[in-house]
Amino acid sequence: MVFYFAPMEGLTTGVFRRLHARFFPGADRYFAPFLAPDGQGRVKDSALRELEPDRNADLDLIPQILCSTAEAFLSLSRELAAMGYEEVNLNMGCPSATVVPKHKGAGMLLDLRSLDAFLDKVFSGTALRVSVKCRLGLESTGEFPAVQELLKPYPLSELILHARDRKGLYQSTPDLKAFAEAYAASAVPVVYNGNLLSPAHYSVVMSTIPKLERIMIGRGAIANPALFRQLRGGEKLCAAELSDFLDALFSAYLSSGIGEYHSLGRMKEAWYYVNHMFPGAGRQLKAIHKARSAADYRAAVASLFSAGLFDADAHFPGSLPGAP
Ligand SMILES: Cc1cc2nc3c(=O)[nH]c(=O)nc-3n(C[C@H](O)[C@H](O)[C@H](O)COP(=O)(O)O)c2cc1C
């Protein structure tokens, strides 16, 4: 199996990716959170710095672009090519209400004719490999056959399918049946994504699509950063390594120049997921989320780990048909 770490805005930063790869090798490839260029294809220098090859040494990293015009996509792709990237991912899945009406992310599915024109320009205008990360539809997963028909002529390097429609945001139960049909009908490699949160979820996905070779995981691997290792038959996460990882992550944010307030913010975003590895630790977790200084934060984390509530079999909650 080939495992990908999903792009997650605010979570899978350069700092996170480097440390995750060091502490928990097991993801074959990381996808960077989206770059959203303006009409001329420009993004902030800080966004490009996140992708600098020397900051991502030894990582197989794919940048992602979220935009609605082929011109912006191509212009930013040229910049990424100049940085040494050979592949780029197109975000066709973001469900946000601020993105979709602008025909970006999942909003690209609003008008399939414009999408076709976009892809035509992109594939005739770039030498980079282009993959697509897409949902199964906007209002219904039944929309995907029409999207797949549209994608057919284009030489996608792979198709990453988040097995939900846009309406399902991050809550609905993934539609494994619709995914399996899309998988069977695809001429390009297909990657599964959506609610793969534990070994039991993995078994369900593999029993539904036994030939599947590529899987992308997001929230499950933020909550349990050893999930890829575990799915490869390795050791479960242990509390000591989780503690060391989170400690290194906080230190790395503090020394990255973003300051104490933002470093705490980044850690609290990660804890929103990691929380679930500590069932019943409501009081200790609350103290982490309330911490206003590095000292308070460290004391709260130490108190949580010493409470002995860590459970390596816990996971971020979410359903898959047939999984406990
Ligand atoms: C906080 C958050 C940020 C995300 N940021 C991105 C992003 O930048 N690009 C993208 O394609 N998907 C993004 N996603 C979607 C994830 O990559 C993934 O498709 C989704 O979480 C489903 O996979 P999972 O169930 O394994 O988490 C984000 C999801 C969340 C919850």
PDBQT file of the ligand as one rigid body, heavy atoms in Angstrom, charges set to zero:
ROOT
HETATM    1  C1  LIG A 401      -8.935  21.481   8.971  1.00  0.00    +0.000 C 
HETATM    2  C2  LIG A 401      -8.891  20.869   7.591  1.00  0.00    +0.000 A 
HETATM    3  C3  LIG A 401      -8.098  21.449   6.606  1.00  0.00    +0.000 A 
HETATM    4  C4  LIG A 401      -8.064  20.877   5.302  1.00  0.00    +0.000 A 
HETATM    5  N1  LIG A 401      -7.271  21.468   4.346  1.00  0.00    +0.000 NA
HETATM    6  C5  LIG A 401      -7.252  20.938   3.081  1.00  0.00    +0.000 A 
HETATM    7  C6  LIG A 401      -6.433  21.483   2.037  1.00  0.00    +0.000 A 
HETATM    8  O1  LIG A 401      -5.687  22.451   2.223  1.00  0.00    +0.000 OA
HETATM    9  N2  LIG A 401      -6.500  20.893   0.814  1.00  0.00    +0.000 N 
HETATM   10  C7  LIG A 401      -7.285  19.799   0.562  1.00  0.00    +0.000 A 
HETATM   11  O2  LIG A 401      -7.315  19.287  -0.549  1.00  0.00    +0.000 OA
HETATM   12  N3  LIG A 401      -8.043  19.252   1.535  1.00  0.00    +0.000 NA
HETATM   13  C8  LIG A 401      -8.026  19.786   2.771  1.00  0.00    +0.000 A 
HETATM   14  N4  LIG A 401      -8.770  19.184   3.754  1.00  0.00    +0.000 N 
HETATM   15  C9  LIG A 401      -9.453  17.906   3.458  1.00  0.00    +0.000 C 
HETATM   16  C10 LIG A 401      -8.509  16.719   3.792  1.00  0.00    +0.000 C 
HETATM   17  O3  LIG A 401      -7.367  16.729   2.979  1.00  0.00    +0.000 OA
HETATM   18  C11 LIG A 401      -9.239  15.374   3.598  1.00  0.00    +0.000 C 
HETATM   19  O4  LIG A 401      -9.675  15.288   2.264  1.00  0.00    +0.000 OA
HETATM   20  C12 LIG A 401     -10.455  15.231   4.525  1.00  0.00    +0.000 C 
HETATM   21  O5  LIG A 401     -10.136  15.595   5.850  1.00  0.00    +0.000 OA
HETATM   22  C13 LIG A 401     -10.990  13.783   4.507  1.00  0.00    +0.000 C 
HETATM   23  O6  LIG A 401      -9.981  12.872   4.867  1.00  0.00    +0.000 OA
HETATM   24  P1  LIG A 401      -9.854  12.293   6.366  1.00  0.00    +0.000 P 
HETATM   25  O7  LIG A 401     -11.204  11.728   6.721  1.00  0.00    +0.000 OA
HETATM   26  O8  LIG A 401      -8.769  11.243   6.259  1.00  0.00    +0.000 OA
HETATM   27  O9  LIG A 401      -9.500  13.460   7.242  1.00  0.00    +0.000 OA
HETATM   28  C14 LIG A 401      -8.831  19.736   5.024  1.00  0.00    +0.000 A 
HETATM   29  C15 LIG A 401      -9.630  19.171   6.036  1.00  0.00    +0.000 A 
HETATM   30  C16 LIG A 401      -9.680  19.720   7.296  1.00  0.00    +0.000 A 
HETATM   31  C17 LIG A 401     -10.558  19.069   8.352  1.00  0.00    +0.000 C 
ENDROOT
TORSDOF 0
